[in-house]
Amino acid sequence: MAGESDERNFDHLREHSIGLPQVLFQSITHMAPAAAVAYSIFISVPDARQALPLAVLLALVACLCAATAIGQLAKLIPSAGGLYAYAAKSLGPWAGFLTAWLFVGFQPLVAPFLYLEFSWAMSDVMSTSVGWHYSGQWWIWVLLMAVIVFLLTYRDIRLSTTAGVILGSFEIAIFLGLSLWMIFSNTGHLNLQPFNPNHAVGGWSGVFKGMVFAILAFIGFEASAPLGEEAKNPLRAIPRAVIGSAFVIGLFYVLCSYAWVFGAGFNGFVAQATGADPWRNLGKVFWGWGWILVFLAICNSIAANSNAAVNAATRVFYALARNGLAPKPLARTHSKFKTPNVAIIWMTVFAIVLSLLIGWKWGALVGFSLIATLAVPLVILVYMMICIGCMWMYLTKMRAKFNFFLHIVLPVAGIILFFFPLYYQFYKVPPTKPILYANWIAIAWTIAGIILTVVVVQFRPSKLADLDRVYVQDDTAGLPPGAPAFEPTA
């Protein structure tokens, strides 16, 4: 149980082995800055139109509110369970279980989503720029990316996170350079019209609908949380990584979106942005053969994101197995590399099978749009729950450190802002088939999770006893293994 003085017999990860840069880029690369701008924010254009930067800015504010809530809880508990451990600590075991269920509904989908995204991008370039027109080549690119990610994640966490720093720095540099180039090339035409909601379809409704996929671009700022046992000084490093990544990459997204509107030409933006691979075309217009760098940055971004996604997902599966809520083999770690190797193998097989099935049924482009639509509402629900958990924790258990702005204003603002994209995705402007199927799957998954949570709480509460247990000591906090990461105030 959570109060036991002796440690459970489980395989350990490589504890306290990576520093703040690696932890920070775990979150940054999970957000996939270049690929997110090129393909995730790209999906927002039909609704947000020239007001795209406004939709991205609102998504940034919402995600910063959630990031602050996550950071405030990350200061209290270092755990490979990440968000579900935070929910369990703040709201109770039931919340930890439900958060874990929702997490399992979206995090394992990130890798297959990215493999399909990569296969679509590669197939398009091979067909239009190289002349290889084999229509079935998409599955080759799926397998290639799966192999690359497996080789990065199976070995030492220091290898995959250091690769994340290198890959993430490259993609940011290329897209930031092109964005600044477009801005300086249009200095006489710049204005604040991209922040006018009247340019979106239906005004604010188009902005909020655009927020749905803008939020998709932010998914991953919390991805450093599951590295809480492998990070040095996790009670400091994880909050800084979560909040810092959301803020820095959020500003990057706003800048790129703004530059895009004027780089494509304000009046012709929608036509250009909804065409085939618009950022590759921008690279051709402004850099000539430099479009190759843009394309390499996108592919690099997808690889880095896949790497971070598998790291995050497998650590949570490892933690769930350690807590007795997933098959026990998933809690095993490699004798030499100290990575959750069984979980990584399972995740690789799952991602390959799912991406091949969906790609075969609907094609790579529709396939990754469908998975993205499914993931967003589940992610938003988790962020909302963490916002509530932050408020409850500091109102009831940490009153001595309560701050009205950090622990009430920002979480409430986050919940309110996240409500609008949910409303417009499910009620006001639901997507068409087959993307509509994703909405129904997300609803079914959430309802099943609520029912299962009630059943487990009522009939198997012992299964939830260790969800918030601390298994490692923060080397700066002076905590013994198994001790709570904070001292609740009366």
MIPALUM-748882 format. One record per residue (C-alpha): residue in three letters; y, z, x. Coordinates in steps of 0.5 Angstrom, whole numbers. Each point is the difference from the previous one (the first is absolute). Example, Ala and Ser with C-alpha at 12.3 -4.5 7.8 and 13.67 -1.06 7.14 Angstrom:
2
+--------+-------+-------+-------+
| residu |    c2 |    c3 |    c1 |
+--------+-------+-------+-------+
|    ALA |    -9 |    16 |    25 |
|    SER |     7 |    -2 |     2 |
+--------+-------+-------+-------+
//
This chain:
490
+--------+-------+-------+-------+
| residu |    c2 |    c3 |    c1 |
+--------+-------+-------+-------+
|    MET |     0 |     0 |     0 |
|    ALA |     7 |     0 |     2 |
|    GLY |     0 |     7 |     2 |
|    GLU |    -6 |     0 |     5 |
|    SER |     2 |     2 |     7 |
|    ASP |    -6 |    -4 |     3 |
|    GLU |     1 |    -8 |     0 |
|    ARG |    -4 |    -5 |    -3 |
|    ASN |    -5 |    -4 |     4 |
|    PHE |     4 |    -7 |     0 |
|    ASP |     2 |    -5 |     5 |
|    HIS |     7 |     0 |     3 |
|    LEU |     5 |    -5 |     1 |
|    ARG |     3 |    -1 |     6 |
|    GLU |     5 |     6 |    -1 |
|    HIS |     7 |     0 |     2 |
|    SER |    -1 |    -6 |     4 |
|    ILE |     6 |    -5 |    -2 |
|    GLY |     8 |     1 |     0 |
|    LEU |     6 |    -1 |    -4 |
|    PRO |     0 |    -8 |     2 |
|    GLN |    -7 |    -1 |    -2 |
|    VAL |     1 |     4 |    -7 |
|    LEU |     6 |    -3 |    -2 |
|    PHE |    -2 |    -7 |     1 |
|    GLN |    -7 |     2 |    -4 |
|    SER |     5 |     0 |    -6 |
|    ILE |     5 |    -6 |     2 |
|    THR |    -6 |    -5 |     2 |
|    HIS |    -3 |     2 |    -7 |
|    MET |     6 |    -2 |    -3 |
|    ALA |    -1 |    -7 |     3 |
|    PRO |     7 |    -1 |     1 |
|    ALA |     0 |    -8 |     1 |
|    ALA |    -6 |    -1 |    -4 |
|    ALA |     4 |     4 |    -6 |
|    VAL |     6 |    -4 |     1 |
|    ALA |    -4 |    -6 |     0 |
|    TYR |    -5 |     1 |    -6 |
|    SER |     1 |     6 |    -3 |
|    ILE |     8 |     0 |    -2 |
|    PHE |    -1 |    -7 |    -1 |
|    ILE |    -4 |     1 |    -6 |
|    SER |     6 |     4 |    -3 |
|    VAL |     5 |    -6 |     1 |
|    PRO |    -2 |    -3 |    -7 |
|    ASP |     3 |     6 |    -4 |
|    ALA |     5 |     3 |     5 |
|    ARG |     2 |    -7 |     2 |
|    GLN |     7 |     0 |     4 |
|    ALA |     0 |     8 |    -1 |
|    LEU |    -6 |     1 |     4 |
|    PRO |     4 |     4 |     5 |
|    LEU |     2 |     5 |    -6 |
|    ALA |    -8 |     1 |    -2 |
|    VAL |    -2 |     1 |     7 |
|    LEU |     6 |     5 |     1 |
|    LEU |    -2 |     4 |    -6 |
|    ALA |    -8 |     0 |     2 |
|    LEU |     3 |     3 |     7 |
|    VAL |     3 |     5 |    -4 |
|    ALA |    -6 |     2 |    -4 |
|    CYS |    -4 |     0 |     6 |
|    LEU |     4 |     4 |     4 |
|    CYS |     0 |     5 |    -5 |
|    ALA |    -7 |     0 |     0 |
|    ALA |    -1 |     0 |     7 |
|    THR |     5 |     6 |     1 |
|    ALA |    -5 |     4 |    -5 |
|    ILE |    -6 |    -2 |     4 |
|    GLY |     4 |     2 |     6 |
|    GLN |     1 |     7 |    -3 |
|    LEU |    -7 |     1 |    -1 |
|    ALA |    -2 |    -3 |     6 |
|    LYS |     3 |     6 |     4 |
|    LEU |    -5 |     4 |    -3 |
|    ILE |    -6 |    -2 |     1 |
|    PRO |    -4 |    -5 |     5 |
|    SER |    -6 |    -4 |    -3 |
|    ALA |    -3 |    -6 |     0 |
|    GLY |     0 |     0 |    -7 |
|    GLY |     7 |    -1 |     0 |
|    LEU |     3 |    -1 |    -7 |
|    TYR |    -6 |     3 |    -4 |
|    ALA |     0 |     6 |     4 |
|    TYR |     8 |     1 |    -1 |
|    ALA |    -1 |    -1 |    -7 |
|    ALA |    -6 |     6 |     0 |
|    LYS |     4 |     4 |     4 |
|    SER |     7 |     0 |    -5 |
|    LEU |    -3 |    -1 |    -7 |
|    GLY |    -7 |     2 |     1 |
|    PRO |    -7 |    -3 |     1 |
|    TRP |     0 |    -4 |    -6 |
|    ALA |     6 |    -4 |     2 |
|    GLY |    -3 |    -1 |     7 |
|    PHE |    -6 |    -3 |    -3 |
|    LEU |     4 |    -4 |    -5 |
|    THR |     4 |    -3 |     6 |
|    ALA |    -6 |    -1 |     4 |
|    TRP |    -3 |    -4 |    -6 |
|    LEU |     6 |    -4 |     0 |
|    PHE |     1 |    -1 |     7 |
|    VAL |    -7 |    -3 |     0 |
|    GLY |     2 |    -5 |    -5 |
|    PHE |     5 |    -3 |     4 |
|    GLN |    -1 |     1 |     8 |
|    PRO |    -6 |    -3 |     1 |
|    LEU |     3 |    -6 |    -4 |
|    VAL |     5 |    -1 |     6 |
|    ALA |    -4 |    -3 |     5 |
|    PRO |    -4 |    -6 |    -5 |
|    PHE |     7 |    -1 |    -3 |
|    LEU |     3 |    -1 |     8 |
|    TYR |    -6 |    -4 |     1 |
|    LEU |     1 |    -5 |    -5 |
|    GLU |     7 |     0 |     1 |
|    PHE |    -1 |    -2 |     7 |
|    SER |    -5 |    -6 |    -2 |
|    TRP |     5 |    -3 |    -4 |
|    ALA |     5 |     0 |     5 |
|    MET |    -5 |    -3 |     5 |
|    SER |    -2 |    -5 |    -5 |
|    ASP |     7 |    -2 |    -2 |
|    VAL |     2 |    -1 |     8 |
|    MET |    -7 |    -4 |     2 |
|    SER |     1 |    -4 |    -6 |
|    THR |     7 |    -2 |     0 |
|    SER |     2 |     1 |     8 |
|    VAL |    -7 |    -1 |     3 |
|    GLY |    -3 |    -5 |    -4 |
|    TRP |    -7 |     3 |    -2 |
|    HIS |    -1 |     0 |    -7 |
|    TYR |    -6 |     3 |    -1 |
|    SER |     1 |     4 |    -7 |
|    GLY |    -6 |     5 |     2 |
|    GLN |     3 |     2 |     6 |
|    TRP |     4 |     7 |    -3 |
|    TRP |    -7 |     3 |     1 |
|    ILE |     0 |    -1 |     7 |
|    TRP |     7 |     4 |     1 |
|    VAL |    -3 |     5 |    -4 |
|    LEU |    -5 |     2 |     4 |
|    LEU |     4 |    -1 |     6 |
|    MET |     5 |     5 |    -2 |
|    ALA |    -6 |     5 |    -2 |
|    VAL |    -3 |    -1 |     7 |
|    ILE |     7 |     1 |     4 |
|    VAL |     1 |     6 |    -4 |
|    PHE |    -7 |     3 |     0 |
|    LEU |     1 |     0 |     8 |
|    LEU |     7 |     3 |     0 |
|    THR |    -2 |     6 |    -5 |
|    TYR |    -7 |     1 |     2 |
|    ARG |     2 |     3 |     7 |
|    ASP |     4 |     5 |     3 |
|    ILE |     6 |     2 |    -5 |
|    ARG |     5 |    -1 |     6 |
|    LEU |    -2 |    -7 |     1 |
|    SER |     1 |    -2 |    -8 |
|    THR |     7 |     4 |     0 |
|    THR |     2 |    -3 |     7 |
|    ALA |    -1 |    -7 |    -3 |
|    GLY |     4 |     2 |    -6 |
|    VAL |     6 |     2 |     4 |
|    ILE |    -1 |    -7 |     4 |
|    LEU |    -1 |    -4 |    -6 |
|    GLY |     5 |     3 |    -4 |
|    SER |     6 |     0 |     5 |
|    PHE |    -2 |    -8 |     0 |
|    GLU |     1 |    -1 |    -7 |
|    ILE |     6 |     4 |    -1 |
|    ALA |     4 |    -3 |     6 |
|    ILE |    -2 |    -8 |    -3 |
|    PHE |     2 |     2 |    -7 |
|    LEU |     6 |     4 |     2 |
|    GLY |     2 |    -6 |     5 |
|    LEU |     0 |    -5 |    -5 |
|    SER |     3 |     4 |    -6 |
|    LEU |     6 |     1 |     5 |
|    TRP |     0 |    -7 |     2 |
|    MET |     1 |    -2 |    -8 |
|    ILE |     5 |     5 |    -1 |
|    PHE |     4 |    -2 |     6 |
|    SER |    -1 |    -7 |    -2 |
|    ASN |     3 |     1 |    -7 |
|    THR |     6 |     5 |     2 |
|    GLY |     5 |    -4 |    -4 |
|    HIS |    -4 |     0 |    -7 |
|    LEU |    -3 |     8 |     0 |
|    ASN |     2 |     4 |    -6 |
|    LEU |    -3 |     6 |    -4 |
|    GLN |    -3 |    -5 |    -6 |
|    PRO |    -7 |     2 |     2 |
|    PHE |     1 |     7 |    -2 |
|    ASN |     3 |    -3 |    -7 |
|    PRO |    -6 |     1 |    -5 |
|    ASN |     3 |    -5 |    -4 |
|    HIS |    -3 |    -5 |     4 |
|    ALA |    -7 |     2 |    -2 |
|    VAL |    -4 |    -2 |    -6 |
|    GLY |     2 |     4 |    -5 |
|    GLY |     5 |     4 |     4 |
|    TRP |    -3 |     7 |     2 |
|    SER |    -7 |    -2 |    -3 |
|    GLY |    -1 |    -5 |     5 |
|    VAL |     2 |     5 |     5 |
|    PHE |    -5 |     5 |    -2 |
|    LYS |    -5 |    -5 |     0 |
|    GLY |     2 |    -2 |     7 |
|    MET |    -1 |     7 |     2 |
|    VAL |    -8 |     0 |    -2 |
|    PHE |    -1 |    -5 |     6 |
|    ALA |     6 |     3 |     4 |
|    ILE |    -4 |     6 |     0 |
|    LEU |    -6 |    -3 |     2 |
|    ALA |     3 |    -2 |     6 |
|    PHE |     1 |     8 |     2 |
|    ILE |    -7 |     2 |    -2 |
|    GLY |    -2 |     3 |     7 |
|    PHE |     6 |     4 |     2 |
|    GLU |    -5 |     6 |    -2 |
|    ALA |    -5 |    -3 |     4 |
|    SER |     1 |     5 |     6 |
|    ALA |    -2 |     6 |    -4 |
|    PRO |    -8 |    -1 |     1 |
|    LEU |     1 |     0 |     7 |
|    GLY |     2 |     8 |     0 |
|    GLU |    -6 |     2 |     4 |
|    GLU |     1 |    -5 |     5 |
|    ALA |     7 |     0 |     1 |
|    LYS |     4 |     5 |     5 |
|    ASN |     4 |     5 |    -3 |
|    PRO |    -1 |    -3 |    -7 |
|    LEU |     4 |     5 |    -4 |
|    ARG |     6 |    -3 |     4 |
|    ALA |    -3 |    -7 |     1 |
|    ILE |    -2 |    -2 |    -7 |
|    PRO |     6 |     2 |    -4 |
|    ARG |     4 |    -4 |     5 |
|    ALA |    -4 |    -6 |     0 |
|    VAL |    -1 |     0 |    -8 |
|    ILE |     8 |     0 |    -1 |
|    GLY |     2 |    -4 |     6 |
|    SER |    -5 |    -6 |    -1 |
|    ALA |     3 |     0 |    -8 |
|    PHE |     7 |     0 |     2 |
|    VAL |     0 |    -5 |     6 |
|    ILE |    -5 |    -5 |    -3 |
|    GLY |     4 |     1 |    -6 |
|    LEU |     7 |    -2 |     3 |
|    PHE |    -4 |    -6 |     4 |
|    TYR |    -3 |    -2 |    -7 |
|    VAL |     7 |     0 |    -3 |
|    LEU |     3 |    -4 |     6 |
|    CYS |    -5 |    -5 |     0 |
|    SER |     1 |    -1 |    -8 |
|    TYR |     7 |    -1 |     1 |
|    ALA |     0 |    -5 |     6 |
|    TRP |    -5 |    -4 |    -4 |
|    VAL |     4 |    -1 |    -6 |
|    PHE |     6 |    -3 |     4 |
|    GLY |    -5 |    -3 |     5 |
|    ALA |    -3 |    -4 |    -6 |
|    GLY |     7 |    -1 |    -3 |
|    PHE |     2 |     4 |    -6 |
|    ASN |    -1 |    -5 |    -5 |
|    GLY |    -6 |    -3 |     3 |
|    PHE |    -3 |     7 |     1 |
|    VAL |    -5 |     0 |    -5 |
|    ALA |    -3 |    -7 |     1 |
|    GLN |    -1 |     1 |     7 |
|    ALA |    -3 |     7 |     0 |
|    THR |    -5 |    -2 |    -5 |
|    GLY |    -2 |    -6 |     4 |
|    ALA |    -6 |     0 |     5 |
|    ASP |     1 |     5 |     5 |
|    PRO |     7 |     1 |     0 |
|    TRP |     1 |     4 |     6 |
|    ARG |    -4 |    -5 |     4 |
|    ASN |     5 |    -5 |    -2 |
|    LEU |     6 |     4 |     1 |
|    GLY |    -3 |     1 |     7 |
|    LYS |     0 |    -8 |     1 |
|    VAL |     7 |    -1 |    -3 |
|    PHE |     3 |     5 |     5 |
|    TRP |    -4 |     0 |     6 |
|    GLY |    -4 |    -6 |     0 |
|    TRP |    -6 |     1 |     3 |
|    GLY |     1 |     7 |     0 |
|    TRP |    -3 |     0 |    -7 |
|    ILE |    -7 |     1 |     4 |
|    LEU |     3 |     7 |     2 |
|    VAL |     1 |     2 |    -7 |
|    PHE |    -7 |    -2 |    -2 |
|    LEU |    -3 |     4 |     6 |
|    ALA |     4 |     6 |    -2 |
|    ILE |    -2 |    -1 |    -8 |
|    CYS |    -8 |     0 |     3 |
|    ASN |     2 |     5 |     5 |
|    SER |     3 |     4 |    -6 |
|    ILE |    -7 |    -1 |    -4 |
|    ALA |    -4 |     2 |     6 |
|    ALA |     4 |     7 |     1 |
|    ASN |     0 |     1 |    -7 |
|    SER |    -7 |     0 |    -1 |
|    ASN |    -1 |     4 |     6 |
|    ALA |     4 |     5 |    -3 |
|    ALA |    -3 |     0 |    -7 |
|    VAL |    -7 |     1 |     3 |
|    ASN |     2 |     6 |     4 |
|    ALA |     3 |     3 |    -6 |
|    ALA |    -5 |    -2 |    -5 |
|    THR |    -6 |     2 |     5 |
|    ARG |     3 |     7 |     1 |
|    VAL |     1 |     2 |    -7 |
|    PHE |    -7 |    -2 |    -1 |
|    TYR |    -2 |     4 |     6 |
|    ALA |     3 |     6 |    -3 |
|    LEU |    -2 |    -1 |    -7 |
|    ALA |    -8 |     0 |     3 |
|    ARG |     2 |     6 |     4 |
|    ASN |     2 |     4 |    -7 |
|    GLY |    -6 |    -3 |    -3 |
|    LEU |     3 |    -5 |    -5 |
|    ALA |    -2 |    -6 |     4 |
|    PRO |    -7 |    -2 |     3 |
|    LYS |    -2 |     5 |     6 |
|    PRO |    -1 |    -6 |     5 |
|    LEU |     8 |    -2 |    -1 |
|    ALA |     2 |     7 |     4 |
|    ARG |    -4 |    -2 |     6 |
|    THR |     4 |    -2 |     6 |
|    HIS |    -2 |    -5 |     6 |
|    SER |    -3 |     5 |     6 |
|    LYS |     5 |    -4 |     5 |
|    PHE |     6 |    -2 |    -4 |
|    LYS |     1 |     5 |    -5 |
|    THR |     1 |    -5 |    -5 |
|    PRO |    -3 |     1 |    -7 |
|    ASN |    -4 |    -6 |     1 |
|    VAL |    -5 |     0 |    -6 |
|    ALA |     6 |     0 |    -4 |
|    ILE |     3 |    -6 |     4 |
|    ILE |    -6 |    -4 |    -1 |
|    TRP |     0 |     1 |    -7 |
|    MET |     7 |    -1 |    -1 |
|    THR |    -1 |    -7 |     4 |
|    VAL |    -6 |    -2 |    -4 |
|    PHE |     4 |     2 |    -7 |
|    ALA |     6 |    -4 |     2 |
|    ILE |    -4 |    -6 |     2 |
|    VAL |    -4 |     0 |    -6 |
|    LEU |     6 |     1 |    -5 |
|    SER |     4 |    -5 |     3 |
|    LEU |    -5 |    -6 |     0 |
|    LEU |    -2 |     2 |    -7 |
|    ILE |     8 |     0 |    -2 |
|    GLY |     1 |    -6 |     4 |
|    TRP |    -6 |    -4 |    -3 |
|    LYS |     2 |     1 |    -7 |
|    TRP |     8 |    -1 |     0 |
|    GLY |     2 |    -2 |     7 |
|    ALA |     3 |     4 |     6 |
|    LEU |     7 |    -1 |    -3 |
|    VAL |    -1 |     3 |    -7 |
|    GLY |    -5 |     5 |     3 |
|    PHE |     5 |     3 |     4 |
|    SER |     5 |     0 |    -6 |
|    LEU |    -5 |     3 |    -4 |
|    ILE |    -2 |     6 |     5 |
|    ALA |     7 |     1 |     1 |
|    THR |     1 |     1 |    -7 |
|    LEU |    -5 |     5 |    -1 |
|    ALA |     2 |     4 |     6 |
|    VAL |     7 |     1 |    -2 |
|    PRO |    -1 |     5 |    -6 |
|    LEU |    -5 |     4 |     3 |
|    VAL |     5 |     1 |     6 |
|    ILE |     6 |     2 |    -4 |
|    LEU |    -4 |     5 |    -4 |
|    VAL |    -2 |     3 |     6 |
|    TYR |     7 |     0 |     3 |
|    MET |     2 |     3 |    -7 |
|    MET |    -5 |     6 |     1 |
|    ILE |     2 |     2 |     7 |
|    CYS |     7 |     0 |    -3 |
|    ILE |    -2 |     5 |    -5 |
|    GLY |    -4 |     4 |     5 |
|    CYS |     5 |     0 |     5 |
|    MET |     5 |     3 |    -6 |
|    TRP |    -6 |     5 |    -2 |
|    MET |    -1 |     2 |     7 |
|    TYR |     7 |     2 |     2 |
|    LEU |     1 |     3 |    -7 |
|    THR |    -6 |     5 |     0 |
|    LYS |    -3 |     1 |     7 |
|    MET |     5 |    -2 |     5 |
|    ARG |     7 |     3 |    -3 |
|    ALA |     2 |     3 |     6 |
|    LYS |     1 |    -7 |     3 |
|    PHE |     2 |    -3 |    -7 |
|    ASN |     6 |    -6 |     0 |
|    PHE |     3 |    -2 |    -6 |
|    PHE |     1 |    -7 |     2 |
|    LEU |    -6 |    -1 |     4 |
|    HIS |    -5 |     3 |    -5 |
|    ILE |     3 |    -2 |    -6 |
|    VAL |     5 |    -5 |     0 |
|    LEU |    -4 |    -5 |     4 |
|    PRO |    -7 |     1 |    -3 |
|    VAL |     3 |    -1 |    -7 |
|    ALA |     4 |    -6 |     2 |
|    GLY |    -6 |    -3 |     3 |
|    ILE |    -4 |     1 |    -6 |
|    ILE |     6 |    -3 |    -5 |
|    LEU |     0 |    -6 |     5 |
|    PHE |    -7 |    -1 |     0 |
|    PHE |    -1 |     0 |    -7 |
|    PHE |     4 |    -7 |    -1 |
|    PRO |    -5 |    -4 |     4 |
|    LEU |    -5 |     3 |    -4 |
|    TYR |     3 |    -1 |    -7 |
|    TYR |     2 |    -8 |     2 |
|    GLN |    -7 |    -1 |     3 |
|    PHE |    -4 |     3 |    -6 |
|    TYR |     4 |    -1 |    -6 |
|    LYS |     7 |    -4 |     0 |
|    VAL |    -3 |    -6 |     5 |
|    PRO |    -7 |     0 |     1 |
|    PRO |    -3 |    -5 |     4 |
|    THR |    -4 |    -6 |    -2 |
|    LYS |    -8 |    -1 |     1 |
|    PRO |    -3 |     1 |     5 |
|    ILE |     5 |     5 |     3 |
|    LEU |     0 |     3 |    -7 |
|    TYR |    -7 |     3 |     1 |
|    ALA |     2 |     4 |     6 |
|    ASN |     5 |     4 |    -5 |
|    TRP |    -6 |     2 |    -4 |
|    ILE |    -5 |     2 |     6 |
|    ALA |     6 |     4 |     2 |
|    ILE |     0 |     3 |    -7 |
|    ALA |    -7 |     1 |     0 |
|    TRP |    -1 |     3 |     7 |
|    THR |     6 |     5 |    -2 |
|    ILE |    -3 |     2 |    -7 |
|    ALA |    -7 |     1 |     4 |
|    GLY |     3 |     4 |     5 |
|    ILE |     3 |     5 |    -5 |
|    ILE |    -6 |     1 |    -4 |
|    LEU |    -4 |     1 |     7 |
|    THR |     5 |     5 |     2 |
|    VAL |    -1 |     4 |    -6 |
|    VAL |    -8 |     0 |     0 |
|    VAL |     0 |     2 |     7 |
|    VAL |     5 |     6 |    -1 |
|    GLN |    -4 |     2 |    -6 |
|    PHE |    -7 |    -1 |     3 |
|    ARG |     0 |     0 |     7 |
|    PRO |     7 |     3 |     3 |
|    SER |    -4 |     2 |     6 |
|    LYS |     0 |    -7 |     2 |
|    LEU |     8 |     1 |     1 |
|    ALA |     0 |     6 |     4 |
|    ASP |     2 |    -3 |     7 |
|    LEU |     5 |    -5 |    -2 |
|    ASP |     6 |     3 |     3 |
|    ARG |    -4 |     3 |     6 |
|    VAL |     3 |    -1 |     7 |
|    TYR |    -6 |    -2 |     5 |
|    VAL |     5 |     0 |     6 |
|    GLN |     5 |     4 |     3 |
|    ASP |     7 |    -3 |     1 |
|    ASP |     1 |     1 |     8 |
|    THR |     7 |     3 |    -2 |
|    ALA |    -1 |     4 |    -6 |
|    GLY |    -5 |     5 |     3 |
|    LEU |    -4 |    -1 |    -6 |
|    PRO |    -8 |     2 |     1 |
|    PRO |    -5 |    -5 |    -3 |
|    GLY |    -1 |     1 |    -7 |
|    ALA |     6 |     4 |    -2 |
|    PRO |     6 |    -3 |    -5 |
|    ALA |     5 |    -4 |     3 |
|    PHE |     6 |     5 |    -2 |
|    GLU |     1 |     7 |    -3 |
|    PRO |     1 |     0 |    -7 |
|    THR |     6 |     4 |    -2 |
|    ALA |     0 |     5 |    -6 |
+--------+-------+-------+-------+
//
